[in-house]
Amino acid sequence: MHGDIGVVGLGVMGANLALNMERNGFRIAGYDLEATKAQAFVAGPAAGRHVELAPSPSGLMAMLRRPRRVLMMVPAGAAVDSAIAHLRPHLQPGDILIDGGNSWFLDTERRGKELAAGGFHYVGTGVSGGEQGALWGPSIMPGGQREAWDALAPILRAIAAKADDGEPCVDYVGPGGAGHYVKMVHNGIEYGDMQLIAEVYDLLARGLRLSAKEMSAVFQAWNAGDLRSYLVEITAEVLAKTDAETGRPLVDIILDEAQQKGTGKWTSQHALDIGAPIPTINAAVESRILSALKAERVQASRVLHGPSPQYHGRREKLVDAAGAALGVDAGTDRETGAGGQREMRGREVRARARIDREAGMAGRESPEAVAIEALDRLQQDRLHGQTRAERDPGRGPTAGRFQPGRPSGGT
C-alpha cells in the first residue's frame, strides 16, 4: 500500500479524521500504541475502507508515499514530544509531521525549529468542530512552512467544512506556531461566546423566572433569526431535554461545575503578556474557575446570602434586550444536514475566518504579532458593531451584531 497520509493516535478525533480523509478519496495508514484500540477501529468503523494498520513507526513510514505526511492526534504536552521521538528516527528530509491537537504555540515553535534542523517539516494545526466536525468537516488552521502547507492543502481542503458558497474552511495562517496560536485565540473567543449565553440564561431564569422549556422556546426563536448559530441551537436543545429518571429538565440537575482544557486560560495569559485587552474572554475564564470551586461555593452560600432579583417590567422587553446583547456575539457555526453533515454558516464562518487568517498572516514576524492583530481586529469590529447599533437603535435583536466582511476559513 502507498498511503496518502498516516494517522498516529486512533482515539475518537484521530479515527474520525481518518474516516473523513478516506471518504474523500485518500488512502490511510494508521498507527496507535494501543494495539487493541487500533484493531477495534479497523474491524469496526474502518472495516472495508482504504485504511490499513502499521505495526510500528518504521512500518508506518514504509506504507506512505513521499514526502510522508503524518498527522499526530495525541494529547497536548509530553505525549506530542513522545510521539515525535518515536517517529523521528524513521523520517527522511522533506517529510511532514502535523500536530492536530491543542498544543501550546511556543511548544509548536520549539518542535518546529528542532525538526527543521533535520530537514523535516512541522505543521501545528488547529482543528475545530469536535468529534462530529472531525468526521464530517472541521475548520482547520494550519501553520508552519509554506511548502508543507502546499503539500497538505489538497487533503485539508477536501476534508474541511464548507461555507454556504462551497469555500473550504481552511487556509494557511502563517509560519511557526501561528496555527496553534490562532486556534488558541479562537477557543478563547468561544469561551466568551458561551459565557454570554450562560449569562443570558441566568438573566432569563432568575430575572424572568422562565422555566427551562420556556427558555428553550426563546432560544429556538432566536436561532430561527439573525442569532442563528450552532451554540444557540444546541442551547435550545439542551434546555428542552428532560432527564429520563426524574422527569425534570436536565439542565436543573446537572452539576453546576464547568471544566476547561486550558486554551482559554492561555489566551488570557498571553493577552496580559502583550497588553491586549480582552475583558470578555477574561471574565469567561474566571467564571469557569469560580464554577469549578463547587465545595467552596457551597460553604460560602451558608454565610453569604446573595440577592434574589426579579424583573417587574414587560417580559418581551427583557427578552428582546437579552437577544440584542447576545447579538453582539459573532456566533460560530452550525451542525445540520442528513447523516450529521456539518455545514458552516457562511457569514459566521467568514467572520471567524477573517480573524483566524489575518491573525496568522500578520504573524510572520512573531507569534506575538499574531495575537495583537487577531485580538485588535476582534475588538475593533465589536466596537464598530456597537457604534452602528447606537446610531440605529431600532435594529432590534441584531443591535451591535459583529458582522465583518467576507474572507475564507472557521470554528
Solvent accessible surface area in square Angstrom, and as a share of the most:
residue,aa,sasa,rsa
1,M,74,0.33
2,H,124,0.55
3,G,0,0.00
4,D,22,0.11
5,I,3,0.01
6,G,0,0.00
7,V,0,0.00
8,V,12,0.07
9,G,8,0.08
10,L,5,0.02
11,G,29,0.28
12,V,85,0.49
13,M,54,0.24
14,G,1,0.01
15,A,12,0.09
16,N,22,0.11
17,L,4,0.02
18,A,0,0.00
19,L,16,0.08
20,N,1,0.00
21,M,2,0.01
22,E,19,0.08
23,R,98,0.36
24,N,61,0.31
25,G,66,0.63
26,F,37,0.15
27,R,102,0.37
28,I,0,0.00
29,A,0,0.00
30,G,0,0.00
31,Y,23,0.09
32,D,17,0.09
33,L,130,0.65
34,E,99,0.45
35,A,67,0.52
36,T,112,0.65
37,K,73,0.31
38,A,5,0.04
39,Q,110,0.49
40,A,64,0.50
41,F,9,0.04
42,V,41,0.24
43,A,82,0.64
44,G,38,0.37
45,P,81,0.51
46,A,2,0.01
47,A,58,0.45
48,G,92,0.88
49,R,104,0.38
50,H,96,0.43
51,V,9,0.05
52,E,82,0.37
53,L,43,0.21
54,A,9,0.07
55,P,118,0.74
56,S,35,0.23
57,P,17,0.11
58,S,56,0.36
59,G,15,0.15
60,L,0,0.00
61,M,6,0.03
62,A,82,0.64
63,M,28,0.13
64,L,9,0.05
65,R,109,0.40
66,R,137,0.50
67,P,63,0.40
68,R,15,0.05
69,R,36,0.13
70,V,0,0.00
71,L,15,0.08
72,M,0,0.00
73,M,26,0.12
74,V,28,0.16
75,P,102,0.64
76,A,47,0.36
77,G,28,0.27
78,A,83,0.64
79,A,38,0.29
80,V,0,0.00
81,D,52,0.27
82,S,48,0.31
83,A,12,0.09
84,I,16,0.08
85,A,66,0.51
86,H,84,0.38
87,L,2,0.01
88,R,85,0.31
89,P,100,0.63
90,H,66,0.29
91,L,14,0.07
92,Q,73,0.33
93,P,92,0.58
94,G,26,0.25
95,D,0,0.00
96,I,2,0.01
97,L,0,0.00
98,I,6,0.03
99,D,0,0.00
100,G,5,0.05
101,G,14,0.13
102,N,48,0.25
103,S,4,0.03
104,W,62,0.22
105,F,1,0.00
106,L,80,0.40
107,D,38,0.20
108,T,2,0.01
109,E,33,0.15
110,R,95,0.35
111,R,4,0.01
112,G,17,0.16
113,K,145,0.62
114,E,82,0.37
115,L,2,0.01
116,A,50,0.39
117,A,94,0.73
118,G,30,0.28
119,G,35,0.34
120,F,20,0.08
121,H,34,0.15
122,Y,6,0.02
123,V,2,0.01
124,G,1,0.01
125,T,3,0.01
126,G,0,0.00
127,V,18,0.10
128,S,9,0.06
129,G,22,0.21
130,G,41,0.39
131,E,96,0.43
132,Q,82,0.37
133,G,0,0.00
134,A,0,0.00
135,L,32,0.16
136,W,66,0.23
137,G,0,0.00
138,P,0,0.00
139,S,0,0.00
140,I,6,0.03
141,M,4,0.02
142,P,0,0.00
143,G,1,0.01
144,G,5,0.05
145,Q,48,0.21
146,R,105,0.38
147,E,97,0.44
148,A,0,0.00
149,W,9,0.03
150,D,84,0.44
151,A,30,0.23
152,L,1,0.00
153,A,5,0.04
154,P,79,0.50
155,I,1,0.00
156,L,16,0.08
157,R,112,0.41
158,A,33,0.26
159,I,6,0.03
160,A,4,0.03
161,A,1,0.01
162,K,77,0.32
163,A,7,0.06
164,D,111,0.57
165,D,81,0.42
166,G,44,0.43
167,E,53,0.24
168,P,32,0.20
169,C,1,0.00
170,V,7,0.04
171,D,34,0.18
172,Y,7,0.03
173,V,3,0.02
174,G,0,0.00
175,P,44,0.27
176,G,32,0.31
177,G,0,0.00
178,A,2,0.02
179,G,0,0.00
180,H,3,0.01
181,Y,2,0.01
182,V,2,0.01
183,K,11,0.05
184,M,5,0.02
185,V,3,0.02
186,H,0,0.00
187,N,18,0.09
188,G,0,0.00
189,I,5,0.03
190,E,35,0.15
191,Y,15,0.06
192,G,2,0.02
193,D,1,0.00
194,M,73,0.32
195,Q,32,0.14
196,L,47,0.23
197,I,14,0.07
198,A,49,0.38
199,E,92,0.41
200,V,11,0.06
201,Y,63,0.24
202,D,52,0.27
203,L,76,0.38
204,L,0,0.00
205,A,23,0.18
206,R,112,0.41
207,G,8,0.08
208,L,27,0.14
209,R,121,0.44
210,L,14,0.07
211,S,56,0.36
212,A,7,0.05
213,K,164,0.70
214,E,69,0.31
215,M,5,0.02
216,S,2,0.01
217,A,57,0.44
218,V,14,0.08
219,F,0,0.00
220,Q,98,0.43
221,A,67,0.52
222,W,21,0.07
223,N,20,0.10
224,A,91,0.71
225,G,38,0.37
226,D,70,0.36
227,L,7,0.04
228,R,78,0.28
229,S,2,0.01
230,Y,54,0.21
231,L,15,0.07
232,V,5,0.03
233,E,27,0.12
234,I,55,0.28
235,T,24,0.14
236,A,4,0.03
237,E,103,0.46
238,V,69,0.40
239,L,6,0.03
240,A,57,0.44
241,K,114,0.48
242,T,74,0.43
243,D,24,0.13
244,A,107,0.83
245,E,163,0.73
246,T,79,0.46
247,G,53,0.51
248,R,124,0.45
249,P,46,0.29
250,L,50,0.25
251,V,38,0.22
252,D,72,0.37
253,I,64,0.33
254,I,98,0.50
255,L,110,0.55
256,D,75,0.39
257,E,57,0.26
258,A,41,0.32
259,Q,124,0.55
260,Q,60,0.27
261,K,181,0.77
262,G,9,0.08
263,T,7,0.04
264,G,0,0.00
265,K,85,0.36
266,W,53,0.18
267,T,2,0.01
268,S,12,0.08
269,Q,89,0.40
270,H,14,0.06
271,A,1,0.01
272,L,132,0.66
273,D,110,0.57
274,I,41,0.21
275,G,62,0.60
276,A,16,0.13
277,P,82,0.51
278,I,13,0.07
279,P,96,0.60
280,T,59,0.34
281,I,7,0.03
282,N,39,0.20
283,A,43,0.33
284,A,1,0.01
285,V,7,0.04
286,E,103,0.46
287,S,35,0.23
288,R,46,0.17
289,I,81,0.41
290,L,105,0.52
291,S,24,0.16
292,A,44,0.34
293,L,71,0.35
294,K,57,0.24
295,A,77,0.60
296,E,97,0.44
297,R,78,0.28
298,V,59,0.34
299,Q,123,0.55
300,A,44,0.34
301,S,62,0.40
302,R,167,0.61
303,V,113,0.65
304,L,128,0.64
305,H,154,0.69
306,G,61,0.59
307,P,116,0.73
308,S,94,0.61
309,P,57,0.36
310,Q,100,0.44
311,Y,70,0.27
312,H,163,0.73
313,G,46,0.44
314,R,157,0.57
315,R,102,0.37
316,E,99,0.44
317,K,129,0.55
318,L,23,0.11
319,V,20,0.12
320,D,78,0.40
321,A,54,0.42
322,A,2,0.02
323,G,0,0.00
324,A,23,0.18
325,A,57,0.44
326,L,2,0.01
327,G,0,0.00
328,V,30,0.17
329,D,7,0.03
330,A,3,0.02
331,G,3,0.03
332,T,0,0.00
333,D,4,0.02
334,R,46,0.17
335,E,42,0.19
336,T,31,0.18
337,G,47,0.45
338,A,98,0.76
339,G,62,0.60
340,G,34,0.33
341,Q,67,0.30
342,R,4,0.01
343,E,85,0.38
344,M,1,0.00
345,R,33,0.12
346,G,1,0.01
347,R,89,0.32
348,E,3,0.01
349,V,1,0.01
350,R,13,0.05
351,A,3,0.02
352,R,2,0.01
353,A,0,0.00
354,R,37,0.13
355,I,3,0.02
356,D,5,0.03
357,R,70,0.25
358,E,51,0.23
359,A,1,0.01
360,G,0,0.00
361,M,69,0.31
362,A,32,0.25
363,G,3,0.03
364,R,118,0.43
365,E,142,0.64
366,S,38,0.25
367,P,22,0.14
368,E,64,0.29
369,A,27,0.21
370,V,0,0.00
371,A,0,0.00
372,I,91,0.46
373,E,63,0.28
374,A,2,0.01
375,L,8,0.04
376,D,59,0.31
377,R,71,0.26
378,L,13,0.07
379,Q,65,0.29
380,Q,93,0.41
381,D,21,0.11
382,R,39,0.14
383,L,94,0.47
384,H,99,0.44
385,G,0,0.00
386,Q,75,0.33
387,T,60,0.35
388,R,54,0.20
389,A,14,0.11
390,E,134,0.60
391,R,164,0.60
392,D,71,0.37
393,P,111,0.70
394,G,69,0.67
395,R,55,0.20
396,G,33,0.32
397,P,57,0.36
398,T,17,0.10
399,A,20,0.15
400,G,2,0.02
401,R,5,0.02
402,F,5,0.02
403,Q,62,0.27
404,P,19,0.12
405,G,37,0.36
406,R,180,0.66
407,P,17,0.10
408,S,9,0.06
409,G,9,0.09
410,G,0,0.00
411,T,2,0.01
